[in-house]
Amino acid sequence: MYCKNCGIENEEYAAYCLNCGSKLEAIPPQNNYTAAVPAKVTPPDQISNFNTQQSPSDNLNRPNNNVPVFPIPQSKPISEYPNYGTQYPQPVYDQYPGYEQKQPLNIWGPFAGYGNQNSHKGWLMDNKGDRTQELLEKIRTNFNDRMIPGAGTEERQLTAKGILVETRSYFMLFWKNITVGLHITQFGKDLYVSIASYLKPPISTIRVLIVIVMLLFGAFTALLLPNILLSQISSMGMGLLGGGGGSAGLATLLCVIGPLGSINSLLLLILIMFSGYKFLTEKDFFAALRTKPNEFDIDDLMAMEKTVEQTVRISMDEIGLDPDDLKPVSSGDKTRLI
């Protein structure tokens, strides 16, 4: 049986084409064939550009074997048909909203490197999971229309911490040292929305200056102090032979500068170890140099959180969803952001 869509020959009783998947039309039973033969039938030898070769089963019990059955045009090769060779795989479910892929290993948390968490809250809308993709498309458009000066938006795959962990899609908004992540997914039949905000505190100028002084003092005690001690010892020996001495300077170097240098080196070692620990846990090597957020930082954080919330509300209104139907699912603080 030939497929009308791609022209490939299939098994006689096949219901669908093995090549393109189109439904095949079965040949009516021929043992009860009662249809009248057309008055004028073109003989097979006068048919041009048609292939009139049929399998023996095509012409069984027919009253007129000169009538071609399903003639196939041969004006061009079968391989040039539009659907020839088209593959029809099973649906790729990881393209659907809310599907979570697996990663073998990740040493950082999903929001590592974005600073300290300010809030992380979620909401659920009953029986609206089928509107997830529509809401995502609308939010993409509205984020671009915001055009916040100096702000950037990006969709990222965040990975959890551990072995064989999941990845999830987030809308990320970046502004100065503020990061707000928006996650929208289909949770069964429901629609799930979560917003996480992070603030990376600024680096303190005073702490940087202190570290610079410690590094310079450490370099002095490691490179210059030994030469100075040797010089003082030599001068003290010459002074003893000549009646003088440099015992006061040598005592200062050994009793004051030396212990301070040892303490300074120990503090630098602790600082390096702490920075390495923060890098492995929070992806922030300069965490020890950061200070507390100031009032300007908090204002920026609240503005970015409100921007995301308003974008979600507007997007829901535009597609016909009521934001008031969102039910908070966060633990702890029960105040609603949306």
C-alpha positions in Angstrom: 0.0 0.0 0.0 1.5 3.4 -1.0 1.4 6.5 1.1 -0.3 9.5 -0.5 1.9 11.9 1.6 5.4 10.7 0.9 4.9 7.9 -1.8 6.6 5.1 0.2 5.3 1.6 -0.2 4.0 0.0 3.1 2.7 -3.3 4.2 -0.6 -4.2 2.7 -2.6 -3.9 5.9 -0.6 -1.1 7.5 -2.7 1.6 9.2 0.0 4.2 9.3 2.9 5.0 7.0 6.2 3.7 8.5 8.1 6.6 7.0 6.0 9.8 7.8 3.4 8.5 10.1 0.4 9.6 7.9 -2.8 7.6 8.1 -3.2 5.2 5.2 -6.5 4.7 3.4 -7.4 1.1 3.2 -8.6 -0.4 -0.2 -12.3 -1.3 -0.1 -13.0 -5.0 0.0 -13.0 -6.3 -3.6 -15.0 -9.5 -3.3 -18.2 -7.4 -3.0 -17.1 -4.8 -5.6 -20.3 -3.4 -7.2 -19.2 0.1 -8.3 -19.7 0.8 -11.9 -16.7 1.0 -14.1 -16.3 4.5 -15.8 -17.5 4.6 -19.3 -14.2 5.8 -20.6 -11.0 4.3 -19.1 -7.5 5.3 -20.3 -5.5 2.2 -21.2 -2.4 1.8 -19.0 -0.1 2.0 -22.0 -1.3 5.5 -22.7 -0.9 6.9 -19.2 2.2 9.1 -19.1 4.4 9.8 -16.1 2.6 7.3 -13.9 3.7 4.1 -12.5 1.0 1.5 -13.1 2.8 -1.5 -11.5 0.8 -2.9 -8.6 1.3 -5.8 -6.4 -0.8 -8.9 -7.2 -3.1 -8.2 -4.3 -4.1 -4.8 -5.8 -5.8 -6.4 -8.8 -7.5 -9.4 -7.2 -11.2 -9.9 -7.9 -11.4 -6.6 -9.9 -13.8 -6.6 -12.8 -11.4 -4.6 -14.9 -7.7 -5.0 -14.4 -6.9 -2.2 -16.8 -7.9 0.4 -14.3 -4.8 1.5 -12.4 -4.9 1.4 -8.6 -3.5 4.4 -6.8 -1.2 5.6 -9.6 2.0 7.2 -8.2 3.5 10.2 -10.0 7.1 9.5 -11.0 7.9 13.0 -12.4 10.6 13.3 -9.7 12.4 10.9 -7.4 10.6 9.8 -4.2 13.5 11.2 -2.1 12.5 14.7 -3.2 9.1 14.6 -1.6 8.7 17.1 1.2 8.2 14.6 4.0 10.6 11.9 2.7 12.8 10.6 5.4 11.2 12.8 8.1 11.6 11.3 11.6 8.8 11.5 14.1 10.3 10.9 17.6 8.4 10.8 20.8 7.7 14.1 22.5 10.8 15.7 24.3 9.4 16.3 27.7 12.3 18.4 29.0 11.0 21.2 26.7 7.9 21.5 28.7 7.6 24.1 31.5 8.6 22.8 34.9 10.7 19.8 33.7 13.8 19.4 35.8 16.9 17.9 34.4 19.7 16.2 36.4 23.3 17.2 36.9 25.9 14.7 38.2 27.7 17.1 40.7 27.6 20.6 41.9 29.6 22.0 44.9 27.7 25.3 45.0 24.1 26.2 45.8 21.8 27.5 43.1 22.2 31.1 44.2 25.9 30.9 45.1 27.8 34.1 44.2 24.8 36.4 44.3 25.2 37.5 47.9 23.1 37.1 51.0 19.5 36.0 50.7 16.9 38.7 51.6 13.7 36.8 50.9 12.4 33.7 49.2 8.7 33.2 48.9 6.3 31.2 46.8 2.7 31.1 45.7 0.3 28.5 44.1 -2.6 29.1 41.8 -5.1 26.2 41.6 -5.9 24.5 38.3 -3.9 27.0 36.2 -0.9 24.9 35.3 -1.9 24.7 31.7 -1.3 28.5 31.5 2.3 28.3 32.5 3.8 28.6 29.0 1.5 31.5 28.1 2.5 33.4 31.3 6.2 32.8 30.7 6.0 34.3 27.2 4.1 37.3 28.5 6.6 37.9 31.3 9.5 37.8 28.8 7.9 40.6 26.8 7.0 42.7 29.9 10.5 42.4 31.3 12.0 43.7 28.1 9.5 46.6 28.1 10.6 47.7 31.6 13.9 49.1 30.4 15.4 49.8 33.8 18.5 51.9 33.4 21.6 49.8 34.1 19.6 46.6 34.8 19.9 43.4 33.0 17.7 40.4 32.6 18.7 36.8 31.7 17.2 33.3 31.8 19.5 30.9 33.6 19.5 27.3 34.5 20.3 27.1 38.3 21.6 23.9 39.8 21.1 22.6 43.3 24.0 21.6 45.5 25.0 17.9 45.8 25.2 14.8 43.7 22.6 13.9 41.0 20.8 17.2 41.6 18.2 19.1 39.6 18.4 22.2 37.5 15.6 24.7 37.2 14.9 27.7 35.0 14.9 31.2 36.5 14.4 34.7 35.2 17.3 36.6 36.7 17.3 40.4 37.1 20.6 42.1 37.9 21.0 45.7 39.1 24.1 46.9 40.8 24.7 44.4 43.6 21.1 43.2 43.6 19.8 39.9 42.1 16.2 38.8 42.0 15.3 35.4 40.6 11.8 34.5 39.4 10.8 30.8 39.0 7.5 29.9 37.3 6.6 26.3 36.7 3.7 23.8 36.3 3.1 21.9 39.5 0.7 19.1 38.6 -2.5 20.9 37.6 -1.4 24.1 39.5 0.7 27.1 38.6 3.7 27.8 40.9 5.5 31.1 41.3 8.5 31.9 43.5 10.6 35.0 43.9 14.1 35.0 45.6 16.1 38.2 46.2 19.8 38.4 47.0 22.0 41.3 47.9 25.8 41.2 47.7 27.2 43.8 50.2 29.8 46.2 49.0 33.5 45.8 49.7 34.7 47.9 52.6 37.5 50.4 51.8 38.8 50.3 55.3 39.1 46.5 55.2 40.9 46.6 51.9 43.4 49.1 53.4 43.9 46.9 56.5 44.7 43.9 54.3 47.1 45.9 52.2 49.0 47.0 55.3 49.1 43.4 56.6 50.5 42.2 53.3 53.2 44.9 53.3 54.1 44.2 56.9 54.2 40.4 56.1 56.5 41.1 53.2 58.7 43.2 55.4 59.0 40.6 58.1 59.6 37.8 55.6 62.1 39.5 53.3 63.7 42.5 55.0 63.7 41.6 58.7 66.2 38.8 58.5 68.8 41.0 56.8 68.2 43.7 59.4 68.7 41.2 62.2 72.0 40.1 60.7 73.1 43.6 60.3 72.2 44.4 63.9 74.0 41.3 65.2 77.1 42.2 63.2 77.1 45.8 64.4 76.6 44.6 68.0 79.7 42.3 67.7 81.8 45.2 66.4 80.5 47.4 69.1 81.5 44.9 71.8 85.0 44.8 70.3 85.2 48.6 70.1 83.4 49.4 73.3 79.8 50.2 71.9 76.7 48.1 71.0 73.4 48.0 69.3 71.6 45.8 71.9 68.6 48.2 72.1 67.8 47.9 68.4 68.3 44.2 68.4 66.0 43.8 71.3 63.3 45.8 69.6 63.5 43.7 66.5 63.4 40.4 68.4 60.9 41.3 71.1 58.4 43.6 69.2 58.7 43.3 65.5 59.3 39.6 65.5 56.1 38.6 67.5 54.0 41.1 65.6 55.2 39.6 62.3 54.3 36.1 63.5 50.8 37.3 64.5 50.4 39.1 61.2 51.4 36.0 59.3 48.9 33.9 61.3 46.1 36.4 60.6 46.8 36.4 56.9 46.8 32.6 56.8 43.4 32.6 58.6 42.1 35.2 56.1 43.2 33.1 53.1 41.6 30.0 54.6 38.3 31.8 55.4 38.3 33.2 51.8 38.8 29.8 50.4 36.0 28.4 52.5 33.6 31.1 51.4 34.6 30.5 47.8 33.8 26.8 48.1 30.5 27.4 49.9 29.2 30.7 48.5 31.4 31.3 45.5 32.6 34.6 47.0 36.4 34.8 47.6 36.1 38.4 48.9 33.4 37.7 51.5 35.7 38.8 54.4 36.1 42.2 52.8 32.4 43.0 52.5 30.6 45.3 54.9 26.9 45.5 55.9 24.4 46.8 53.3 23.6 50.5 53.6 20.3 52.3 53.1 20.9 52.8 49.4 21.4 49.1 48.9 18.2 48.3 50.8 16.2 50.8 48.6 17.6 49.2 45.4 16.6 45.8 46.7 13.1 46.8 47.5 12.7 48.5 44.1 13.8 45.4 42.2 11.6 43.1 44.2 8.6 45.4 43.5 9.5 45.5 39.8 9.3 41.7 39.6 6.1 41.5 41.5 4.4 44.1 39.3 5.6 42.4 36.2 4.0 39.2 37.3 0.7 40.9 38.2 0.6 42.8 34.9 1.4 39.6 32.9 -1.3 37.7 34.7 -3.9 40.4 34.1 -3.0 40.5 30.4 -3.6 36.8 29.9 -6.8 36.7 31.9 -5.5 35.4 35.3 -6.4 37.0 38.6 -3.3 37.6 40.8 -5.4 37.6 43.9 -6.0 33.8 43.3 -2.3 33.2 44.2 -2.1 31.4 47.6 1.2 31.9 49.6 3.0 28.7 50.4 6.1 30.1 52.1 6.9 29.1 55.7 7.7 31.7 58.2 6.6 35.2 57.1 3.1 35.0 55.7 3.0 38.5 54.1 2.1 38.4 50.5 4.4 40.1 48.0 2.0 39.7 45.0 
